[in-house]
Amino acid sequence: MTSPPRIQGVQEWLYVVIVASLALYLVIGVVAWTWMILAGVPAPAAFTTVLATIAGALAGMATPLAPPGRESGPAPPGEG
């Protein structure tokens, strides 16, 4: 069952907003991390963990939810 077109449009915009904000947070974090390294400021212990979490969330949002479907047919002999 598919969602009505209006809800799908809202979902698409929501995905765009989420991906854009995650990308912005990642860029800001990398810039801040680079600045801390160059300035000699000690970075918080969990800073790289937060950046990795943001990168993982961005990768999860940017990839499709399901792989392209294959045509279902009879299973080859020996499988099943």
VOTI-855691 format. One line per field, with one value per residue: x, y, z of N, C-alpha, C in turn; residue in one letter; residue number from 1. Coordinates in steps of 0.05 Angstrom, whole numbers, m for minus. Example, Ala and Ser with C-alpha at 12.3 -4.5 7.8 and 13.67 -1.06 7.14 Angstrom:
BEGIN
n.X: [264; 257]
n.Y: [m114; m45]
n.Z: [156; 142]
ca.X: [246; 273]
ca.Y: [m90; m21]
ca.Z: [156; 143]
c.X: [264; 258]
c.Y: [m66; 1]
c.Z: [156; 157]
residuo: [a; s]
num: [1; 2]
END
This chain:
BEGIN
n.X: [17; 11; 30; m12; m3; 7; 28; 73; 102; 113; 144; 188; 209; 222; 262; 301; 311; 331; 377; 406; 414; 444; 490; 508; 520; 561; 600; 610; 629; 676; 706; 711; 740; 787; 805; 815; 857; 897; 903; 921; 888; 861; 819; 752; 742; 702; 692; 706; 674; 623; 625; 631; 582; 546; 563; 550; 494; 482; 499; 463; 414; 422; 425; 385; 324; 311; 340; 342; 288; 285; 259; 212; 215; 212; 252; 321; 343; 362; 364; 326]
n.Y: [m24; 44; 110; 169; 219; 270; 261; 232; 272; 306; 271; 265; 318; 321; 282; 307; 353; 330; 302; 346; 376; 340; 336; 388; 391; 354; 378; 424; 400; 374; 418; 444; 405; 402; 454; 451; 415; 442; 487; 468; 456; 414; 362; 342; 277; 245; 267; 250; 205; 226; 253; 208; 182; 220; 218; 164; 166; 201; 171; 129; 155; 173; 129; 82; 55; 2; m50; m51; m87; m156; m196; m242; m309; m380; m417; m433; m501; m539; m497; m472]
n.Z: [0; m16; 4; 5; m47; m24; 27; 13; m12; 32; 62; 28; 28; 82; 86; 55; 85; 132; 113; 92; 139; 170; 138; 141; 196; 199; 167; 196; 243; 225; 208; 258; 286; 255; 264; 319; 320; 291; 322; 369; 411; 459; 438; 456; 487; 464; 415; 362; 361; 360; 311; 277; 287; 266; 212; 201; 207; 166; 122; 127; 117; 66; 33; m4; 24; 13; m26; m99; m125; m143; m195; m174; m178; m193; m148; m160; m176; m119; m84; m31]
ca.X: [0; 27; 19; m22; 18; 13; 45; 99; 116; 123; 166; 212; 221; 233; 288; 319; 319; 348; 403; 420; 424; 466; 513; 518; 532; 586; 620; 617; 645; 702; 720; 719; 761; 811; 815; 826; 883; 916; 908; 932; 868; 853; 791; 739; 747; 681; 686; 706; 651; 600; 628; 625; 554; 534; 569; 534; 466; 481; 500; 438; 393; 427; 422; 357; 315; 310; 354; 324; 276; 289; 235; 210; 208; 218; 280; 337; 345; 382; 360; 299]
ca.Y: [0; 68; 134; 189; 237; 293; 251; 226; 298; 315; 253; 272; 342; 315; 269; 328; 370; 314; 298; 372; 384; 322; 343; 413; 385; 340; 397; 441; 384; 370; 444; 449; 385; 411; 478; 443; 402; 462; 507; 454; 454; 386; 356; 324; 249; 233; 284; 233; 187; 242; 256; 182; 178; 237; 206; 140; 174; 212; 149; 114; 170; 178; 104; 74; 38; m26; m53; m55; m113; m175; m210; m267; m332; m405; m419; m452; m527; m540; m475; m469]
ca.Z: [0; m18; 17; m13; m58; m6; 49; 1; m16; 58; 70; 12; 39; 108; 81; 45; 108; 150; 100; 91; 166; 178; 122; 153; 222; 193; 157; 219; 261; 213; 210; 286; 293; 242; 278; 345; 315; 283; 344; 392; 431; 462; 430; 475; 481; 447; 391; 338; 362; 351; 282; 264; 289; 246; 186; 198; 203; 139; 103; 128; 105; 37; 18; m6; 45; 4; m52; m121; m124; m165; m202; m159; m195; m179; m138; m176; m163; m98; m65; m23]
c.X: [18; 13; 7; 0; 26; 32; 72; 115; 128; 146; 191; 225; 234; 260; 308; 329; 337; 376; 419; 431; 446; 492; 525; 532; 559; 607; 629; 635; 673; 719; 729; 741; 787; 823; 827; 854; 904; 923; 920; 913; 861; 824; 778; 742; 726; 675; 686; 683; 626; 601; 622; 596; 538; 539; 553; 505; 463; 481; 474; 415; 397; 424; 392; 349; 315; 326; 334; 314; 283; 262; 234; 201; 214; 247; 295; 339; 368; 380; 331; 291]
c.Y: [25; 91; 153; 208; 260; 284; 244; 251; 308; 298; 260; 297; 338; 301; 289; 345; 355; 310; 324; 380; 366; 329; 369; 408; 371; 359; 415; 426; 379; 396; 449; 430; 393; 436; 470; 430; 423; 482; 494; 452; 424; 381; 339; 295; 237; 248; 268; 213; 201; 246; 230; 175; 195; 226; 181; 146; 186; 190; 133; 129; 173; 153; 97; 55; 8; m28; m56; m83; m130; m188; m237; m289; m357; m406; m439; m479; m527; m518; m476; m485]
c.Z: [0; m4; m3; m23; m39; 16; 37; m4; 10; 66; 54; 22; 66; 105; 72; 68; 127; 138; 99; 119; 176; 163; 134; 179; 218; 184; 180; 238; 251; 214; 238; 294; 281; 256; 305; 341; 309; 305; 369; 416; 434; 456; 452; 467; 462; 422; 365; 338; 352; 321; 267; 265; 269; 218; 181; 193; 175; 118; 103; 115; 75; 21; 17; 17; 38; m22; m75; m121; m148; m171; m187; m178; m180; m171; m156; m161; m142; m78; m56; 0]
residuo: [m; t; s; p; p; r; i; q; g; v; q; e; w; l; y; v; v; i; v; a; s; l; a; l; y; l; v; i; g; v; v; a; w; t; w; m; i; l; a; g; v; p; a; p; a; a; f; t; t; v; l; a; t; i; a; g; a; l; a; g; m; a; t; p; l; a; p; p; g; r; e; s; g; p; a; p; p; g; e; g]
num: [1; 2; 3; 4; 5; 6; 7; 8; 9; 10; 11; 12; 13; 14; 15; 16; 17; 18; 19; 20; 21; 22; 23; 24; 25; 26; 27; 28; 29; 30; 31; 32; 33; 34; 35; 36; 37; 38; 39; 40; 41; 42; 43; 44; 45; 46; 47; 48; 49; 50; 51; 52; 53; 54; 55; 56; 57; 58; 59; 60; 61; 62; 63; 64; 65; 66; 67; 68; 69; 70; 71; 72; 73; 74; 75; 76; 77; 78; 79; 80]
END
